[in-house]
Amino acid sequence: MTAKASTRRYGDLKVAAIFLFPATIGFVVFYIWPTLRGAYLSFTEYSLLTPPKFNGLDNYERMLHDSFFWNALLVTVEYVVINIGLQTVLAVAIAMLMFRLTKSIVVRGIILMPYLIANVVVALVWFWMLDYQIGIVNQLLTWVGIDPIAFFGESIWGIPTIALINVWRHMGYTALLVFAGLQTIPSYVYEAAEVDGASEWSTFRRITLPLLRPVLVMVLVVTMIGSFQIFDTVAVTTQGGPINATRVLYYYIYERAFARFDFGYASAMAMVLFAILAVVSLLQLRLLRAKESDLA
């Protein structure tokens, strides 16, 4: 390497460091430090009114016998399964329709529009639309001869309703990610399949899905992490009810921390949630072979 090239490279590193410095500070202040602080508080008894008092593994032992924690975890898993399953299937279907029928920027903008609306606003709008007495959805059900449904007031409907609201909001964004992945698949692969007489379903199953695997893995990991962190929709609509049917883990952590000021126990649950997300993400990346591509 010549002296001129070395000087230029050093100059590029300085410029990159200048641009990365604000983001690095923000990452340390808002992510690294809160994580370390939360890990420390998870081993303490802390209520804001008194200094943290170290209590070892008492919070984690308490968690093992906390029926509300296990209920919140099961409710969260139910939400994640419904949300991820429907969102992924619908997103792939929408992406395939765009890829086959139209690549219009206007269509992509319309599909992305729900994602651009704040989640609290989306939750409030659907909360009013699904209201048992005055909601337009129940009015339509009454007109076709179906009894009104308490979407947010019955245990059996609470989590599926919240999941469907978030599917509606996020599936357009997910579809665009999948659509971007579809555009990376070489056209000659489909031309070869057409020459061989492969059907649409066979082409999708044997060519499209395998070649989309890296994108789908990324989508699944991101949506999985986001789904486990569901909070705002629950806080705006059901607030954990009825009878704990929609009290997801994130909302239970919030209640313990900011309603009961039990910050030590809330931090312990947050650390457990962090560990669950880390393990699930690593398993997804490993089992779905995220680093491999069938195009190689």
Salt bridges, closest charged atoms under 4 A:
GLU200 OE1 - ARG100 NH2 3.44
GLU255 OE1 - ARG247 NE 2.64
ASP262 OD2 - ARG62 NH2 2.94
ASP262 OD2 - ARG256 NH1 3.73
GLU292 OE1 - ARG289 NH1 3.01
ASP294 OD2 - ARG213 NH1 3.31
